[in-house]
Amino acid sequence: MDNRIEQKYTDCVLRLRERFLRSLEVKRAAALALEAELGGSAAELAKLKEQGIDTSTQLGEVFTQKSRGAGIKGGKK
């Protein structure tokens, strides 16, 4: 029973983190587009792109954790 509660908690945390990171990606993409449109500096554009790479990496980690969790969850039922 405790293991199921822990798994549900972990799943919830991962879903929230995924939602947050996706939202962050959308905001970053909008900021990047606006900065490019307004003729932003190369340094500012590079910074925004780097932040996007970091967010994508974190999203990849979330998906990896979710897939590992799905395998564990599926095996215990």
N, CA, C, O and CB atoms as a CASP TS submission, in Angstrom:
PFRMAT TS
TARGET T0000
AUTHOR 0000-0000-0000
METHOD Language model
MODEL 1
PARENT N/A
ATOM      1  N   MET     1       0.825  -1.196   0.000  1.00  0.00           N
ATOM      2  CA  MET     1       0.000   0.000   0.000  1.00  0.00           C
ATOM      3  C   MET     1       0.872   1.265   0.000  1.00  0.00           C
ATOM      4  O   MET     1       0.642   2.181  -0.788  1.00  0.00           O
ATOM      5  CB  MET     1      -0.940  -0.005   1.215  1.00  0.00           C
ATOM      6  N   ASP     2       1.868   1.306   0.883  1.00  0.00           N
ATOM      7  CA  ASP     2       2.742   2.479   0.958  1.00  0.00           C
ATOM      8  C   ASP     2       3.482   2.704  -0.347  1.00  0.00           C
ATOM      9  O   ASP     2       3.717   3.841  -0.757  1.00  0.00           O
ATOM     10  CB  ASP     2       3.740   2.327   2.099  1.00  0.00           C
ATOM     11  N   ASN     3       3.848   1.603  -0.996  1.00  0.00           N
ATOM     12  CA  ASN     3       4.577   1.707  -2.257  1.00  0.00           C
ATOM     13  C   ASN     3       3.702   2.353  -3.329  1.00  0.00           C
ATOM     14  O   ASN     3       4.197   3.132  -4.144  1.00  0.00           O
ATOM     15  CB  ASN     3       5.054   0.318  -2.722  1.00  0.00           C
ATOM     16  N   ARG     4       2.407   2.036  -3.335  1.00  0.00           N
ATOM     17  CA  ARG     4       1.502   2.643  -4.319  1.00  0.00           C
ATOM     18  C   ARG     4       1.346   4.137  -4.066  1.00  0.00           C
ATOM     19  O   ARG     4       1.310   4.929  -5.008  1.00  0.00           O
ATOM     20  CB  ARG     4       0.128   1.957  -4.282  1.00  0.00           C
ATOM     21  N   ILE     5       1.255   4.515  -2.815  1.00  0.00           N
ATOM     22  CA  ILE     5       1.134   5.939  -2.475  1.00  0.00           C
ATOM     23  C   ILE     5       2.396   6.675  -2.896  1.00  0.00           C
ATOM     24  O   ILE     5       2.330   7.761  -3.471  1.00  0.00           O
ATOM     25  CB  ILE     5       0.879   6.128  -0.955  1.00  0.00           C
ATOM     26  N   GLU     6       3.530   6.084  -2.610  1.00  0.00           N
ATOM     27  CA  GLU     6       4.805   6.692  -3.000  1.00  0.00           C
ATOM     28  C   GLU     6       4.900   6.820  -4.522  1.00  0.00           C
ATOM     29  O   GLU     6       5.370   7.836  -5.034  1.00  0.00           O
ATOM     30  CB  GLU     6       5.988   5.859  -2.461  1.00  0.00           C
ATOM     31  N   GLN     7       4.452   5.788  -5.243  1.00  0.00           N
ATOM     32  CA  GLN     7       4.494   5.823  -6.705  1.00  0.00           C
ATOM     33  C   GLN     7       3.561   6.908  -7.245  1.00  0.00           C
ATOM     34  O   GLN     7       3.916   7.622  -8.183  1.00  0.00           O
ATOM     35  CB  GLN     7       4.109   4.448  -7.288  1.00  0.00           C
ATOM     36  N   LYS     8       2.373   7.031  -6.658  1.00  0.00           N
ATOM     37  CA  LYS     8       1.431   8.070  -7.092  1.00  0.00           C
ATOM     38  C   LYS     8       2.007   9.456  -6.829  1.00  0.00           C
ATOM     39  O   LYS     8       1.861  10.357  -7.655  1.00  0.00           O
ATOM     40  CB  LYS     8       0.075   7.912  -6.371  1.00  0.00           C
ATOM     41  N   TYR     9       2.654   9.628  -5.695  1.00  0.00           N
ATOM     42  CA  TYR     9       3.290  10.901  -5.366  1.00  0.00           C
ATOM     43  C   TYR     9       4.387  11.219  -6.377  1.00  0.00           C
ATOM     44  O   TYR     9       4.470  12.339  -6.880  1.00  0.00           O
ATOM     45  CB  TYR     9       3.869  10.868  -3.937  1.00  0.00           C
ATOM     46  N   THR    10       5.223  10.235  -6.671  1.00  0.00           N
ATOM     47  CA  THR    10       6.305  10.417  -7.643  1.00  0.00           C
ATOM     48  C   THR    10       5.747  10.764  -9.012  1.00  0.00           C
ATOM     49  O   THR    10       6.261  11.660  -9.681  1.00  0.00           O
ATOM     50  CB  THR    10       7.170   9.154  -7.734  1.00  0.00           C
ATOM     51  N   ASP    11       4.698  10.066  -9.437  1.00  0.00           N
ATOM     52  CA  ASP    11       4.065  10.351 -10.732  1.00  0.00           C
ATOM     53  C   ASP    11       3.529  11.775 -10.775  1.00  0.00           C
ATOM     54  O   ASP    11       3.681  12.472 -11.778  1.00  0.00           O
ATOM     55  CB  ASP    11       2.927   9.355 -11.007  1.00  0.00           C
ATOM     56  N   CYS    12       2.908  12.201  -9.691  1.00  0.00           N
ATOM     57  CA  CYS    12       2.353  13.556  -9.613  1.00  0.00           C
ATOM     58  C   CYS    12       3.458  14.604  -9.712  1.00  0.00           C
ATOM     59  O   CYS    12       3.324  15.588 -10.439  1.00  0.00           O
ATOM     60  CB  CYS    12       1.567  13.740  -8.305  1.00  0.00           C
ATOM     61  N   VAL    13       4.533  14.392  -8.988  1.00  0.00           N
ATOM     62  CA  VAL    13       5.660  15.327  -9.019  1.00  0.00           C
ATOM     63  C   VAL    13       6.234  15.413 -10.430  1.00  0.00           C
ATOM     64  O   VAL    13       6.544  16.504 -10.909  1.00  0.00           O
ATOM     65  CB  VAL    13       6.757  14.896  -8.017  1.00  0.00           C
ATOM     66  N   LEU    14       6.377  14.277 -11.092  1.00  0.00           N
ATOM     67  CA  LEU    14       6.917  14.277 -12.455  1.00  0.00           C
ATOM     68  C   LEU    14       5.980  14.988 -13.428  1.00  0.00           C
ATOM     69  O   LEU    14       6.439  15.719 -14.306  1.00  0.00           O
ATOM     70  CB  LEU    14       7.166  12.842 -12.927  1.00  0.00           C
ATOM     71  N   ARG    15       4.662  14.778 -13.278  1.00  0.00           N
ATOM     72  CA  ARG    15       3.709  15.476 -14.154  1.00  0.00           C
ATOM     73  C   ARG    15       3.777  16.983 -13.938  1.00  0.00           C
ATOM     74  O   ARG    15       3.758  17.751 -14.900  1.00  0.00           O
ATOM     75  CB  ARG    15       2.275  14.973 -13.904  1.00  0.00           C
ATOM     76  N   LEU    16       3.856  17.407 -12.678  1.00  0.00           N
ATOM     77  CA  LEU    16       3.961  18.841 -12.382  1.00  0.00           C
ATOM     78  C   LEU    16       5.254  19.422 -12.939  1.00  0.00           C
ATOM     79  O   LEU    16       5.251  20.519 -13.499  1.00  0.00           O
ATOM     80  CB  LEU    16       3.889  19.083 -10.867  1.00  0.00           C
ATOM     81  N   ARG    17       6.342  18.705 -12.792  1.00  0.00           N
ATOM     82  CA  ARG    17       7.631  19.176 -13.320  1.00  0.00           C
ATOM     83  C   ARG    17       7.589  19.269 -14.844  1.00  0.00           C
ATOM     84  O   ARG    17       8.102  20.221 -15.432  1.00  0.00           O
ATOM     85  CB  ARG    17       8.775  18.235 -12.877  1.00  0.00           C
ATOM     86  N   GLU    18       6.975  18.273 -15.473  1.00  0.00           N
ATOM     87  CA  GLU    18       6.846  18.305 -16.934  1.00  0.00           C
ATOM     88  C   GLU    18       6.018  19.514 -17.368  1.00  0.00           C
ATOM     89  O   GLU    18       6.394  20.224 -18.301  1.00  0.00           O
ATOM     90  CB  GLU    18       6.199  16.999 -17.453  1.00  0.00           C
ATOM     91  N   ARG    19       4.903  19.746 -16.699  1.00  0.00           N
ATOM     92  CA  ARG    19       4.045  20.889 -17.036  1.00  0.00           C
ATOM     93  C   ARG    19       4.802  22.205 -16.866  1.00  0.00           C
ATOM     94  O   ARG    19       4.710  23.093 -17.714  1.00  0.00           O
ATOM     95  CB  ARG    19       2.775  20.890 -16.156  1.00  0.00           C
ATOM     96  N   PHE    20       5.551  22.327 -15.769  1.00  0.00           N
ATOM     97  CA  PHE    20       6.334  23.530 -15.515  1.00  0.00           C
ATOM     98  C   PHE    20       7.381  23.746 -16.603  1.00  0.00           C
ATOM     99  O   PHE    20       7.527  24.855 -17.118  1.00  0.00           O
ATOM    100  CB  PHE    20       7.006  23.445 -14.148  1.00  0.00           C
ATOM    101  N   LEU    21       8.109  22.689 -16.952  1.00  0.00           N
ATOM    102  CA  LEU    21       9.173  22.812 -17.951  1.00  0.00           C
ATOM    103  C   LEU    21       8.615  23.128 -19.334  1.00  0.00           C
ATOM    104  O   LEU    21       9.211  23.900 -20.085  1.00  0.00           O
ATOM    105  CB  LEU    21       9.995  21.530 -18.007  1.00  0.00           C
ATOM    106  N   ARG    22       7.476  22.533 -19.669  1.00  0.00           N
ATOM    107  CA  ARG    22       6.853  22.847 -20.963  1.00  0.00           C
ATOM    108  C   ARG    22       6.430  24.319 -21.005  1.00  0.00           C
ATOM    109  O   ARG    22       6.615  24.997 -22.016  1.00  0.00           O
ATOM    110  CB  ARG    22       5.625  21.926 -21.218  1.00  0.00           C
ATOM    111  N   SER    23       5.870  24.796 -19.917  1.00  0.00           N
ATOM    112  CA  SER    23       5.474  26.202 -19.828  1.00  0.00           C
ATOM    113  C   SER    23       6.694  27.106 -19.958  1.00  0.00           C
ATOM    114  O   SER    23       6.649  28.132 -20.636  1.00  0.00           O
ATOM    115  CB  SER    23       4.742  26.479 -18.498  1.00  0.00           C
ATOM    116  N   LEU    24       7.766  26.722 -19.314  1.00  0.00           N
ATOM    117  CA  LEU    24       9.011  27.478 -19.385  1.00  0.00           C
ATOM    118  C   LEU    24       9.546  27.518 -20.815  1.00  0.00           C
ATOM    119  O   LEU    24      10.040  28.551 -21.266  1.00  0.00           O
ATOM    120  CB  LEU    24      10.057  26.871 -18.444  1.00  0.00           C
ATOM    121  N   GLU    25       9.450  26.398 -21.525  1.00  0.00           N
ATOM    122  CA  GLU    25       9.900  26.350 -22.919  1.00  0.00           C
ATOM    123  C   GLU    25       9.088  27.299 -23.798  1.00  0.00           C
ATOM    124  O   GLU    25       9.640  27.981 -24.661  1.00  0.00           O
ATOM    125  CB  GLU    25       9.799  24.921 -23.461  1.00  0.00           C
ATOM    126  N   VAL    26       7.782  27.338 -23.574  1.00  0.00           N
ATOM    127  CA  VAL    26       6.919  28.225 -24.363  1.00  0.00           C
ATOM    128  C   VAL    26       7.299  29.682 -24.115  1.00  0.00           C
ATOM    129  O   VAL    26       7.406  30.470 -25.054  1.00  0.00           O
ATOM    130  CB  VAL    26       5.426  27.991 -24.017  1.00  0.00           C
ATOM    131  N   LYS    27       7.501  30.032 -22.852  1.00  0.00           N
ATOM    132  CA  LYS    27       7.877  31.411 -22.512  1.00  0.00           C
ATOM    133  C   LYS    27       9.244  31.768 -23.090  1.00  0.00           C
ATOM    134  O   LYS    27       9.442  32.876 -23.589  1.00  0.00           O
ATOM    135  CB  LYS    27       7.887  31.604 -20.988  1.00  0.00           C
ATOM    136  N   ARG    28      10.179  30.834 -23.020  1.00  0.00           N
ATOM    137  CA  ARG    28      11.510  31.080 -23.549  1.00  0.00           C
ATOM    138  C   ARG    28      11.469  31.248 -25.061  1.00  0.00           C
ATOM    139  O   ARG    28      12.146  32.117 -25.612  1.00  0.00           O
ATOM    140  CB  ARG    28      12.452  29.943 -23.168  1.00  0.00           C
ATOM    141  N   ALA    29      10.685  30.429 -25.723  1.00  0.00           N
ATOM    142  CA  ALA    29      10.568  30.532 -27.181  1.00  0.00           C
ATOM    143  C   ALA    29       9.958  31.873 -27.579  1.00  0.00           C
ATOM    144  O   ALA    29      10.381  32.485 -28.560  1.00  0.00           O
ATOM    145  CB  ALA    29       9.715  29.375 -27.739  1.00  0.00           C
ATOM    146  N   ALA    30       8.963  32.328 -26.815  1.00  0.00           N
ATOM    147  CA  ALA    30       8.349  33.628 -27.097  1.00  0.00           C
ATOM    148  C   ALA    30       9.355  34.754 -26.873  1.00  0.00           C
ATOM    149  O   ALA    30       9.423  35.693 -27.666  1.00  0.00           O
ATOM    150  CB  ALA    30       7.103  33.843 -26.214  1.00  0.00           C
ATOM    151  N   ALA    31      10.130  34.664 -25.803  1.00  0.00           N
ATOM    152  CA  ALA    31      11.141  35.685 -25.516  1.00  0.00           C
ATOM    153  C   ALA    31      12.223  35.687 -26.590  1.00  0.00           C
ATOM    154  O   ALA    31      12.694  36.748 -27.000  1.00  0.00           O
ATOM    155  CB  ALA    31      11.770  35.450 -24.130  1.00  0.00           C
ATOM    156  N   LEU    32      12.612  34.511 -27.042  1.00  0.00           N
ATOM    157  CA  LEU    32      13.624  34.399 -28.095  1.00  0.00           C
ATOM    158  C   LEU    32      13.116  35.019 -29.394  1.00  0.00           C
ATOM    159  O   LEU    32      13.843  35.754 -30.063  1.00  0.00           O
ATOM    160  CB  LEU    32      14.008  32.924 -28.322  1.00  0.00           C
ATOM    161  N   ALA    33      11.873  34.721 -29.746  1.00  0.00           N
ATOM    162  CA  ALA    33      11.294  35.279 -30.968  1.00  0.00           C
ATOM    163  C   ALA    33      11.197  36.797 -30.881  1.00  0.00           C
ATOM    164  O   ALA    33      11.513  37.499 -31.841  1.00  0.00           O
ATOM    165  CB  ALA    33       9.909  34.677 -31.229  1.00  0.00           C
ATOM    166  N   LEU    34      10.761  37.299 -29.736  1.00  0.00           N
ATOM    167  CA  LEU    34      10.636  38.745 -29.549  1.00  0.00           C
ATOM    168  C   LEU    34      12.000  39.419 -29.607  1.00  0.00           C
ATOM    169  O   LEU    34      12.162  40.457 -30.250  1.00  0.00           O
ATOM    170  CB  LEU    34       9.949  39.057 -28.213  1.00  0.00           C
ATOM    171  N   GLU    35      12.971  38.830 -28.939  1.00  0.00           N
ATOM    172  CA  GLU    35      14.329  39.392 -28.915  1.00  0.00           C
ATOM    173  C   GLU    35      14.916  39.421 -30.328  1.00  0.00           C
ATOM    174  O   GLU    35      15.551  40.397 -30.724  1.00  0.00           O
ATOM    175  CB  GLU    35      15.247  38.569 -27.967  1.00  0.00           C
ATOM    176  N   ALA    36      14.697  38.346 -31.078  1.00  0.00           N
ATOM    177  CA  ALA    36      15.201  38.294 -32.453  1.00  0.00           C
ATOM    178  C   ALA    36      14.498  39.335 -33.322  1.00  0.00           C
ATOM    179  O   ALA    36      15.126  39.991 -34.153  1.00  0.00           O
ATOM    180  CB  ALA    36      15.007  36.882 -33.049  1.00  0.00           C
ATOM    181  N   GLU    37      13.194  39.476 -33.119  1.00  0.00           N
ATOM    182  CA  GLU    37      12.408  40.441 -33.898  1.00  0.00           C
ATOM    183  C   GLU    37      12.843  41.875 -33.615  1.00  0.00           C
ATOM    184  O   GLU    37      12.870  42.716 -34.513  1.00  0.00           O
ATOM    185  CB  GLU    37      10.917  40.283 -33.592  1.00  0.00           C
ATOM    186  N   LEU    38      13.181  42.138 -32.363  1.00  0.00           N
ATOM    187  CA  LEU    38      13.575  43.492 -31.974  1.00  0.00           C
ATOM    188  C   LEU    38      15.062  43.747 -32.213  1.00  0.00           C
ATOM    189  O   LEU    38      15.577  44.813 -31.875  1.00  0.00           O
ATOM    190  CB  LEU    38      13.242  43.730 -30.511  1.00  0.00           C
ATOM    191  N   GLY    39      15.734  42.782 -32.786  1.00  0.00           N
ATOM    192  CA  GLY    39      17.158  42.955 -33.078  1.00  0.00           C
ATOM    193  C   GLY    39      18.016  42.876 -31.839  1.00  0.00           C
ATOM    194  O   GLY    39      18.941  43.668 -31.661  1.00  0.00           O
ATOM    195  N   GLY    40      17.709  41.921 -30.981  1.00  0.00           N
ATOM    196  CA  GLY    40      18.460  41.759 -29.742  1.00  0.00           C
ATOM    197  C   GLY    40      19.919  41.419 -29.985  1.00  0.00           C
ATOM    198  O   GLY    40      20.308  40.980 -31.067  1.00  0.00           O
ATOM    199  N   SER    41      20.701  41.634 -28.960  1.00  0.00           N
ATOM    200  CA  SER    41      22.139  41.372 -29.067  1.00  0.00           C
ATOM    201  C   SER    41      22.396  39.874 -29.205  1.00  0.00           C
ATOM    202  O   SER    41      21.588  39.045 -28.787  1.00  0.00           O
ATOM    203  CB  SER    41      22.890  41.933 -27.837  1.00  0.00           C
ATOM    204  N   ALA    42      23.519  39.556 -29.791  1.00  0.00           N
ATOM    205  CA  ALA    42      23.904  38.155 -29.975  1.00  0.00           C
ATOM    206  C   ALA    42      24.054  37.459 -28.625  1.00  0.00           C
ATOM    207  O   ALA    42      23.724  36.281 -28.489  1.00  0.00           O
ATOM    208  CB  ALA    42      25.217  38.054 -30.776  1.00  0.00           C
ATOM    209  N   ALA    43      24.552  38.187 -27.629  1.00  0.00           N
ATOM    210  CA  ALA    43      24.742  37.604 -26.298  1.00  0.00           C
ATOM    211  C   ALA    43      23.398  37.232 -25.673  1.00  0.00           C
ATOM    212  O   ALA    43      23.257  36.164 -25.078  1.00  0.00           O
ATOM    213  CB  ALA    43      25.500  38.586 -25.382  1.00  0.00           C
ATOM    214  N   GLU    44      22.423  38.112 -25.810  1.00  0.00           N
ATOM    215  CA  GLU    44      21.100  37.843 -25.241  1.00  0.00           C
ATOM    216  C   GLU    44      20.430  36.670 -25.954  1.00  0.00           C
ATOM    217  O   GLU    44      19.812  35.820 -25.313  1.00  0.00           O
ATOM    218  CB  GLU    44      20.210  39.097 -25.331  1.00  0.00           C
ATOM    219  N   LEU    45      20.553  36.627 -27.273  1.00  0.00           N
ATOM    220  CA  LEU    45      19.986  35.511 -28.036  1.00  0.00           C
ATOM    221  C   LEU    45      20.659  34.193 -27.659  1.00  0.00           C
ATOM    222  O   LEU    45      19.990  33.169 -27.518  1.00  0.00           O
ATOM    223  CB  LEU    45      20.130  35.764 -29.547  1.00  0.00           C
ATOM    224  N   ALA    46      21.973  34.219 -27.497  1.00  0.00           N
ATOM    225  CA  ALA    46      22.708  33.011 -27.108  1.00  0.00           C
ATOM    226  C   ALA    46      22.280  32.538 -25.725  1.00  0.00           C
ATOM    227  O   ALA    46      22.146  31.337 -25.489  1.00  0.00           O
ATOM    228  CB  ALA    46      24.225  33.270 -27.131  1.00  0.00           C
ATOM    229  N   LYS    47      22.065  33.479 -24.813  1.00  0.00           N
ATOM    230  CA  LYS    47      21.637  33.145 -23.454  1.00  0.00           C
ATOM    231  C   LYS    47      20.270  32.464 -23.484  1.00  0.00           C
ATOM    232  O   LYS    47      20.064  31.455 -22.808  1.00  0.00           O
ATOM    233  CB  LYS    47      21.587  34.414 -22.571  1.00  0.00           C
ATOM    234  N   LEU    48      19.344  33.007 -24.258  1.00  0.00           N
ATOM    235  CA  LEU    48      18.011  32.422 -24.358  1.00  0.00           C
ATOM    236  C   LEU    48      18.063  31.030 -24.985  1.00  0.00           C
ATOM    237  O   LEU    48      17.348  30.126 -24.552  1.00  0.00           O
ATOM    238  CB  LEU    48      17.093  33.332 -25.174  1.00  0.00           C
ATOM    239  N   LYS    49      18.898  30.857 -25.993  1.00  0.00           N
ATOM    240  CA  LYS    49      19.039  29.541 -26.624  1.00  0.00           C
ATOM    241  C   LYS    49      19.615  28.533 -25.637  1.00  0.00           C
ATOM    242  O   LYS    49      19.175  27.384 -25.588  1.00  0.00           O
ATOM    243  CB  LYS    49      19.934  29.630 -27.875  1.00  0.00           C
ATOM    244  N   GLU    50      20.593  28.960 -24.857  1.00  0.00           N
ATOM    245  CA  GLU    50      21.208  28.077 -23.866  1.00  0.00           C
ATOM    246  C   GLU    50      20.187  27.647 -22.818  1.00  0.00           C
ATOM    247  O   GLU    50      20.163  26.487 -22.405  1.00  0.00           O
ATOM    248  CB  GLU    50      22.401  28.773 -23.191  1.00  0.00           C
ATOM    249  N   GLN    51      19.354  28.574 -22.394  1.00  0.00           N
ATOM    250  CA  GLN    51      18.309  28.243 -21.428  1.00  0.00           C
ATOM    251  C   GLN    51      17.351  27.207 -22.013  1.00  0.00           C
ATOM    252  O   GLN    51      16.875  26.320 -21.304  1.00  0.00           O
ATOM    253  CB  GLN    51      17.537  29.509 -21.010  1.00  0.00           C
ATOM    254  N   GLY    52      17.077  27.327 -23.302  1.00  0.00           N
ATOM    255  CA  GLY    52      16.205  26.365 -23.967  1.00  0.00           C
ATOM    256  C   GLY    52      16.803  24.975 -24.001  1.00  0.00           C
ATOM    257  O   GLY    52      16.094  23.983 -23.838  1.00  0.00           O
ATOM    258  N   ILE    53      18.104  24.902 -24.212  1.00  0.00           N
ATOM    259  CA  ILE    53      18.785  23.604 -24.228  1.00  0.00           C
ATOM    260  C   ILE    53      18.710  22.972 -22.843  1.00  0.00           C
ATOM    261  O   ILE    53      18.466  21.772 -22.716  1.00  0.00           O
ATOM    262  CB  ILE    53      20.266  23.759 -24.677  1.00  0.00           C
ATOM    263  N   ASP    54      18.919  23.782 -21.806  1.00  0.00           N
ATOM    264  CA  ASP    54      18.846  23.289 -20.433  1.00  0.00           C
ATOM    265  C   ASP    54      17.446  22.765 -20.125  1.00  0.00           C
ATOM    266  O   ASP    54      17.299  21.702 -19.523  1.00  0.00           O
ATOM    267  CB  ASP    54      19.233  24.398 -19.439  1.00  0.00           C
ATOM    268  N   THR    55      16.426  23.502 -20.531  1.00  0.00           N
ATOM    269  CA  THR    55      15.048  23.087 -20.294  1.00  0.00           C
ATOM    270  C   THR    55      14.756  21.782 -21.024  1.00  0.00           C
ATOM    271  O   THR    55      14.122  20.886 -20.466  1.00  0.00           O
ATOM    272  CB  THR    55      14.066  24.183 -20.741  1.00  0.00           C
ATOM    273  N   SER    56      15.207  21.671 -22.255  1.00  0.00           N
ATOM    274  CA  SER    56      15.000  20.441 -23.031  1.00  0.00           C
ATOM    275  C   SER    56      15.683  19.250 -22.365  1.00  0.00           C
ATOM    276  O   SER    56      15.134  18.149 -22.337  1.00  0.00           O
ATOM    277  CB  SER    56      15.528  20.615 -24.466  1.00  0.00           C
ATOM    278  N   THR    57      16.864  19.472 -21.836  1.00  0.00           N
ATOM    279  CA  THR    57      17.590  18.408 -21.134  1.00  0.00           C
ATOM    280  C   THR    57      16.809  17.959 -19.902  1.00  0.00           C
ATOM    281  O   THR    57      16.676  16.764 -19.642  1.00  0.00           O
ATOM    282  CB  THR    57      19.004  18.885 -20.728  1.00  0.00           C
ATOM    283  N   GLN    58      16.296  18.928 -19.150  1.00  0.00           N
ATOM    284  CA  GLN    58      15.515  18.598 -17.962  1.00  0.00           C
ATOM    285  C   GLN    58      14.240  17.844 -18.329  1.00  0.00           C
ATOM    286  O   GLN    58      13.845  16.909 -17.632  1.00  0.00           O
ATOM    287  CB  GLN    58      15.168  19.868 -17.186  1.00  0.00           C
ATOM    288  N   LEU    59      13.596  18.248 -19.422  1.00  0.00           N
ATOM    289  CA  LEU    59      12.404  17.530 -19.884  1.00  0.00           C
ATOM    290  C   LEU    59      12.757  16.094 -20.253  1.00  0.00           C
ATOM    291  O   LEU    59      12.007  15.168 -19.946  1.00  0.00           O
ATOM    292  CB  LEU    59      11.768  18.250 -21.091  1.00  0.00           C
ATOM    293  N   GLY    60      13.885  15.913 -20.904  1.00  0.00           N
ATOM    294  CA  GLY    60      14.340  14.566 -21.244  1.00  0.00           C
ATOM    295  C   GLY    60      14.523  13.706 -20.004  1.00  0.00           C
ATOM    296  O   GLY    60      14.184  12.523 -20.006  1.00  0.00           O
ATOM    297  N   GLU    61      15.060  14.302 -18.946  1.00  0.00           N
ATOM    298  CA  GLU    61      15.239  13.581 -17.687  1.00  0.00           C
ATOM    299  C   GLU    61      13.894  13.190 -17.087  1.00  0.00           C
ATOM    300  O   GLU    61      13.745  12.093 -16.549  1.00  0.00           O
ATOM    301  CB  GLU    61      16.034  14.432 -16.689  1.00  0.00           C
ATOM    302  N   VAL    62      12.912  14.089 -17.180  1.00  0.00           N
ATOM    303  CA  VAL    62      11.571  13.788 -16.673  1.00  0.00           C
ATOM    304  C   VAL    62      10.989  12.601 -17.436  1.00  0.00           C
ATOM    305  O   VAL    62      10.436  11.686 -16.825  1.00  0.00           O
ATOM    306  CB  VAL    62      10.640  15.028 -16.799  1.00  0.00           C
ATOM    307  N   PHE    63      11.106  12.606 -18.757  1.00  0.00           N
ATOM    308  CA  PHE    63      10.572  11.508 -19.558  1.00  0.00           C
ATOM    309  C   PHE    63      11.270  10.191 -19.227  1.00  0.00           C
ATOM    310  O   PHE    63      10.629   9.141 -19.183  1.00  0.00           O
ATOM    311  CB  PHE    63      10.719  11.819 -21.049  1.00  0.00           C
ATOM    312  N   THR    64      12.572  10.245 -18.995  1.00  0.00           N
ATOM    313  CA  THR    64      13.315   9.043 -18.618  1.00  0.00           C
ATOM    314  C   THR    64      12.810   8.506 -17.286  1.00  0.00           C
ATOM    315  O   THR    64      12.589   7.304 -17.138  1.00  0.00           O
ATOM    316  CB  THR    64      14.825   9.337 -18.539  1.00  0.00           C
ATOM    317  N   GLN    65      12.630   9.394 -16.323  1.00  0.00           N
ATOM    318  CA  GLN    65      12.134   8.983 -15.012  1.00  0.00           C
ATOM    319  C   GLN    65      10.721   8.421 -15.114  1.00  0.00           C
ATOM    320  O   GLN    65      10.387   7.437 -14.454  1.00  0.00           O
ATOM    321  CB  GLN    65      12.163  10.162 -14.036  1.00  0.00           C
ATOM    322  N   LYS    66       9.887   9.057 -15.951  1.00  0.00           N
ATOM    323  CA  LYS    66       8.519   8.572 -16.119  1.00  0.00           C
ATOM    324  C   LYS    66       8.507   7.184 -16.747  1.00  0.00           C
ATOM    325  O   LYS    66       7.725   6.326 -16.338  1.00  0.00           O
ATOM    326  CB  LYS    66       7.708   9.545 -16.978  1.00  0.00           C
ATOM    327  N   SER    67       9.364   6.959 -17.733  1.00  0.00           N
ATOM    328  CA  SER    67       9.384   5.648 -18.385  1.00  0.00           C
ATOM    329  C   SER    67       9.897   4.573 -17.431  1.00  0.00           C
ATOM    330  O   SER    67       9.409   3.443 -17.453  1.00  0.00           O
ATOM    331  CB  SER    67      10.255   5.691 -19.651  1.00  0.00           C
ATOM    332  N   ARG    68      10.857   4.909 -16.609  1.00  0.00           N
ATOM    333  CA  ARG    68      11.343   3.959 -15.603  1.00  0.00           C
ATOM    334  C   ARG    68      10.249   3.661 -14.596  1.00  0.00           C
ATOM    335  O   ARG    68      10.060   2.512 -14.196  1.00  0.00           O
ATOM    336  CB  ARG    68      12.594   4.507 -14.886  1.00  0.00           C
ATOM    337  N   GLY    69       9.530   4.691 -14.188  1.00  0.00           N
ATOM    338  CA  GLY    69       8.439   4.516 -13.237  1.00  0.00           C
ATOM    339  C   GLY    69       7.316   3.685 -13.813  1.00  0.00           C
ATOM    340  O   GLY    69       6.711   2.882 -13.102  1.00  0.00           O
ATOM    341  N   ALA    70       7.024   3.866 -15.100  1.00  0.00           N
ATOM    342  CA  ALA    70       5.956   3.104 -15.746  1.00  0.00           C
ATOM    343  C   ALA    70       6.319   1.625 -15.774  1.00  0.00           C
ATOM    344  O   ALA    70       5.462   0.763 -15.578  1.00  0.00           O
ATOM    345  CB  ALA    70       5.699   3.625 -17.179  1.00  0.00           C
ATOM    346  N   GLY    71       7.591   1.340 -16.019  1.00  0.00           N
ATOM    347  CA  GLY    71       8.033  -0.049 -16.028  1.00  0.00           C
ATOM    348  C   GLY    71       7.912  -0.686 -14.659  1.00  0.00           C
ATOM    349  O   GLY    71       7.513  -1.845 -14.540  1.00  0.00           O
ATOM    350  N   ILE    72       8.256   0.064 -13.626  1.00  0.00           N
ATOM    351  CA  ILE    72       8.162  -0.432 -12.254  1.00  0.00           C
ATOM    352  C   ILE    72       6.703  -0.635 -11.886  1.00  0.00           C
ATOM    353  O   ILE    72       6.324  -1.667 -11.332  1.00  0.00           O
ATOM    354  CB  ILE    72       8.841   0.542 -11.262  1.00  0.00           C
ATOM    355  N   LYS    73       5.888   0.368 -12.204  1.00  0.00           N
ATOM    356  CA  LYS    73       4.475   0.322 -11.871  1.00  0.00           C
ATOM    357  C   LYS    73       3.814  -0.864 -12.571  1.00  0.00           C
ATOM    358  O   LYS    73       3.048  -1.609 -11.959  1.00  0.00           O
ATOM    359  CB  LYS    73       3.781   1.641 -12.263  1.00  0.00           C
ATOM    360  N   GLY    74       4.120  -1.032 -13.863  1.00  0.00           N
ATOM    361  CA  GLY    74       3.523  -2.107 -14.638  1.00  0.00           C
ATOM    362  C   GLY    74       3.921  -3.479 -14.117  1.00  0.00           C
ATOM    363  O   GLY    74       3.129  -4.419 -14.171  1.00  0.00           O
ATOM    364  N   GLY    75       5.138  -3.597 -13.616  1.00  0.00           N
ATOM    365  CA  GLY    75       5.620  -4.880 -13.136  1.00  0.00           C
ATOM    366  C   GLY    75       5.043  -5.285 -11.797  1.00  0.00           C
ATOM    367  O   GLY    75       5.065  -6.470 -11.464  1.00  0.00           O
ATOM    368  N   LYS    76       4.533  -4.360 -11.022  1.00  0.00           N
ATOM    369  CA  LYS    76       4.059  -4.659  -9.674  1.00  0.00           C
ATOM    370  C   LYS    76       2.568  -4.913  -9.614  1.00  0.00           C
ATOM    371  O   LYS    76       2.065  -5.371  -8.588  1.00  0.00           O
ATOM    372  CB  LYS    76       4.406  -3.537  -8.752  1.00  0.00           C
ATOM    373  N   LYS    77       1.854  -4.631 -10.677  1.00  0.00           N
ATOM    374  CA  LYS    77       0.396  -4.815 -10.634  1.00  0.00           C
ATOM    375  C   LYS    77       0.024  -6.252 -10.812  1.00  0.00           C
ATOM    376  O   LYS    77      -1.160  -6.589 -10.803  1.00  0.00           O
ATOM    377  CB  LYS    77      -0.286  -3.981 -11.694  1.00  0.00           C
TER
END
